[in-house]
Amino acid sequence: MKKLLPLLILIVSSSAHAGFLLEVGGTYMADTLSTTETQTSTKYFYNLGGLFSLKKNIWGGWNYSGVSHTDKDTATTTYSSVDTGPYLKWQFGRNELYSLSMAYNILSKGKFSDGSVTEEWTGTSMWFQFGVMPEVREGFHLGASLNYYLATYSKKTVSGVESNASNSKSWIFPMLTLTKQW
């Protein structure tokens, strides 16, 4: 414990000097269409980012995000993915009202099921975000953003058998985001 304390102090003091930004965001959408057959759709996206100040309004760090889509008609189709990778954010405008962000997720692990077969997909993804986030308290920004997500998968595994694949998923969606700066 005595060796851990100096390391913790060093990390906290260097982080406080450099500046740190924590970001949490998410969206959830549900839809039901009732005709002779009921169709439902549920979609969500979430992200968690930890970023350090690179310059005055430019942040760099790491992103962890997830996406899930479930569509139910006569059969249920599901897609989900957990992604992680480097993340850049640029805040600009008066009081850093606007932001442009990009994550290149070097690891994207997806799962797809058409109701009969489940496939596990491996590849990369990108996520772009344009946000309008006013400062609600000192260091806290809360707002909305327009997002574009694109995942491309080069490998798939079905019943333990791995093979090459060419699958992709893209989605444009709104999202609420909260950031805290230190």
C-alpha positions in Angstrom: 0.0 0.0 0.0 2.9 2.4 0.8 4.2 1.9 -2.8 0.8 2.5 -4.3 0.3 5.9 -2.6 3.2 7.8 -4.3 2.1 6.4 -7.6 -1.5 7.5 -7.1 -0.4 11.0 -6.0 1.8 11.2 -9.1 -1.0 10.2 -11.4 -3.6 12.5 -9.8 -1.2 15.5 -9.8 -0.1 15.0 -13.5 -3.8 14.6 -14.5 -4.8 17.7 -12.6 -2.0 19.7 -14.4 -2.8 18.3 -17.8 -6.6 18.5 -17.6 -9.0 15.6 -17.8 -12.4 15.2 -19.5 -14.9 12.5 -18.7 -17.7 11.9 -21.2 -20.9 9.8 -20.9 -23.5 9.7 -23.7 -26.4 7.6 -24.9 -29.5 7.2 -26.9 -32.5 4.9 -26.9 -35.2 4.5 -29.6 -38.2 2.2 -29.7 -40.8 1.9 -32.4 -43.9 -0.3 -32.8 -46.0 -0.6 -35.9 -49.3 -2.5 -35.4 -51.0 -3.8 -38.5 -52.2 -7.4 -39.1 -48.7 -8.2 -37.9 -46.9 -6.2 -35.2 -43.4 -5.0 -35.9 -41.2 -3.6 -33.2 -37.7 -2.1 -33.3 -35.4 -1.1 -30.4 -32.1 0.6 -30.8 -29.6 2.1 -28.4 -26.0 3.4 -28.3 -23.9 4.4 -25.4 -20.3 5.7 -24.9 -17.9 6.4 -22.1 -14.7 8.4 -22.9 -11.8 9.4 -20.8 -9.7 12.2 -22.4 -6.7 14.3 -21.5 -6.0 17.8 -22.7 -3.7 17.9 -25.7 -4.1 21.7 -26.4 -6.5 24.3 -25.1 -9.7 22.9 -26.6 -8.4 19.6 -28.1 -8.7 16.4 -26.1 -7.4 12.9 -26.8 -8.0 9.6 -25.0 -9.9 6.4 -25.1 -13.5 5.5 -26.0 -15.6 2.5 -25.0 -19.0 2.2 -26.7 -21.8 -0.2 -27.5 -24.6 -0.4 -29.9 -27.6 -2.7 -30.1 -30.5 -3.1 -32.6 -33.4 -5.5 -32.3 -36.1 -5.8 -35.0 -39.0 -8.1 -34.6 -41.4 -9.0 -37.4 -42.2 -12.6 -38.2 -38.6 -13.4 -37.0 -36.3 -11.5 -34.6 -33.1 -10.0 -36.0 -30.5 -8.7 -33.5 -27.2 -6.9 -33.9 -25.0 -5.7 -31.1 -21.4 -4.6 -30.8 -18.9 -3.5 -28.2 -16.2 -1.2 -29.5 -13.1 0.4 -28.0 -10.3 2.6 -29.4 -8.6 6.1 -29.5 -10.9 9.1 -29.3 -10.3 12.8 -30.2 -12.6 15.8 -29.3 -12.3 19.4 -30.4 -14.4 21.9 -28.5 -14.9 25.3 -30.1 -17.1 28.4 -30.1 -18.1 30.7 -27.3 -17.8 28.8 -24.0 -16.9 25.7 -25.9 -20.5 25.4 -27.1 -19.8 23.1 -30.1 -17.7 20.0 -30.4 -16.5 17.7 -33.2 -15.4 14.2 -32.1 -14.1 11.1 -33.8 -13.3 7.6 -32.4 -11.5 4.9 -34.4 -12.3 1.7 -32.6 -9.5 -0.7 -33.2 -11.6 -3.5 -31.7 -15.2 -4.0 -32.7 -16.8 -7.2 -31.5 -20.2 -7.7 -33.0 -22.9 -10.3 -32.7 -25.6 -10.9 -35.3 -28.6 -13.3 -35.2 -31.4 -13.7 -37.7 -33.4 -15.9 -35.4 -31.9 -19.2 -36.4 -28.1 -18.7 -36.6 -25.9 -16.5 -34.4 -22.6 -15.1 -35.8 -19.8 -13.4 -34.0 -18.1 -10.7 -36.0 -14.7 -9.0 -35.5 -13.4 -5.9 -37.1 -13.1 -2.1 -36.6 -15.5 0.8 -36.4 -15.6 4.6 -36.6 -17.8 7.0 -34.8 -18.2 10.7 -35.7 -20.1 13.2 -33.6 -21.1 16.9 -33.9 -22.4 18.2 -30.6 -24.0 21.4 -29.2 -23.3 21.3 -25.5 -23.8 24.4 -23.4 -22.0 24.7 -20.1 -24.6 24.1 -17.3 -22.2 24.5 -14.4 -18.5 25.2 -14.3 -16.8 22.3 -16.0 -20.1 20.5 -16.8 -21.4 20.5 -20.4 -24.8 18.9 -21.3 -26.2 18.7 -24.8 -27.2 16.8 -27.9 -25.3 15.6 -30.9 -25.8 14.1 -34.3 -23.7 10.9 -34.8 -22.6 8.6 -37.5 -21.4 5.1 -36.7 -19.8 2.7 -39.2 -18.5 -0.7 -38.4 -16.8 -3.1 -40.8 -16.2 -6.7 -40.0 -13.6 -8.9 -41.6 -14.0 -12.1 -39.6 -17.0 -14.1 -38.5 -17.4 -17.1 -36.2 -20.3 -19.5 -36.5 -20.5 -22.5 -34.1 -16.8 -22.2 -33.4 -15.7 -22.1 -37.1 -13.9 -18.8 -38.1 -14.0 -17.5 -41.6 -13.4 -14.3 -43.6 -16.4 -12.0 -43.9 -17.5 -8.7 -45.4 -20.2 -7.4 -43.1 -20.9 -3.8 -42.1 -23.3 -1.7 -40.1 -23.9 2.0 -40.4 -26.3 4.2 -38.4 -27.1 8.0 -38.1 -28.7 8.9 -34.8 -29.1 11.7 -32.2 -27.6 11.4 -28.7 -27.5 13.1 -25.3 -24.1 13.7 -23.9 -22.7 14.9 -20.5 -19.0 15.9 -20.0 -17.1 17.0 -16.9 -13.7 18.8 -17.2 -11.1 19.0 -14.5 
